Amino acid sequence: MSKITPRALSFIPLKEDTLNRETWRVFQIMAGFEQLSHIKPSVSIFGSARTPVDHPDYRLTEEIAELLSNSGFSIVSGGGPGIMEAANKGGHRGKSQSIGLNIELPREQHSNPYQDISLSFKHFFSRKVMFVKYATAYVVMPGGFGTLNSST
């Protein structure tokens, strides 16, 4: 059996760049809370960024989002193309707000034009927090597991 010594309980110092990165992550989450605090109730819709506009899943997502928006739910999506765009488009057409939670990636995502509120995130973790913080329900369309499963 090992003994716990005072030395074993000491903290490992963080490197300054790690501390700064973590601090900014917290501030980004706090800023997101501030901007989205009024969107309750909301529904987060997940789906593939690669679904074409003429695909049945795209049209179905648009329809679901518009119905939910007209029922008083703000629509939250990833803010990019494909299913995310369909969700924002349907939400934008409805009575409630359409929110896009964009992630800054080097080659992947561009923002769609159907967002009443558009937030950009550098870290997947911060973005994930925003997807769940105010959501009353979730809709996961085909291919919508990337954000749920991405590394932080």
ABEGO torsion letter per residue (X at the ends): XBBBBAAAABBBBBBAAAAAAAAAAAAAAAAAAAAAAAAOBBBBBBEBAABBAABAAAAAAAAAAAAAAAAGBBBBBAGBBEAAAAAAAAAAABABBBBBBBBBBAAABBBBAABABBBBBABAAAAAAAAAAABABBBBBBGAAAAAABBX
